[in-house]
Amino acid sequence: MTDPHPPVLAVSTVIFALRPDVESGFMTLWLPLVRRTRDPYLGLWALPGGWLPPEEELSTAAASTLRETTGLSPNYLEQLYTFGDLGRSPGSRVVSIVYWALVQSTEAELAAVGDNVQWFPADRLPELAFDHNHIVEYALWRLRTKVEYSRIAHAFLGETFTLAQLRDVHEAVLRRALDPANFRRMIESSGTVVDTGLRLAGVPHRPPRLYRYNDSQSLTEQSPLGPSAGWPETPLQSTPHPPRSTT
């Protein structure tokens, strides 16, 4: 039997970047939010997102929505979860396919900000529209779980980095201090990084070694579904537009 009121599909994205905490100065997780300009939840902040066009692949829609709402084109974009509780959107059944993106600090600086787009500390959010507080909580849990068994932390770093810089990322994500010696042993035995043979320039005394990613290991788990489960193979060309209605 055909449902006379089928669910509406939407795509939203949680974008994490590392920025200094305004009080402590330590690096913490931040994310951009978009202010809703119409009901429901007029004036509340929400995750960047929009309706899923019937002619677009999921990952393409997520990538284009990010460009339109924030101006960001992250290298790391992965499907996070599907949220479809009956009461998550007033008036109609809305199912949101949520992606998450990790961006470097230099990338985050390129984000479009204004009255309707602002960055917020991920652990100190205001009341958000729909179930977006719950979505962010899930994304934080997923990131903090995954950082301990994968090389996902490398998405926050440049092409080369020191082990201290990598440890800083882990500490910011996990919100706890890590023993430097134990961290070094763990990373060096994991095979996820390669010593470049170079050292960090402009540092007095003994400059630290520079490492790079081990290209033989994927940043994410390989999906049997292929590229459509993550970042599209062909980069999209688009220009920023006013924020879409988010859900």
Protein Blocks (a to p, Z undefined) as FASTA:
>chain_A
ZZfbdcddddddddddddddfklopacddddddddfbdehihiacdddddddfkbcfklm
mmmmmmmmnopacfbdcdfbdcfbfklpghiacddddddddddfklmmmpccdfklccdd
fklccddehjllmmmmmmmmmmmmmmmmccklmmmpcfbdcfklmmmmmmmmnopacdfk
lmmmmmmmnopaccehiacehiahjadddddddfkbcfbdcdfkbjmlmccfbdcddddd
dddddZZ
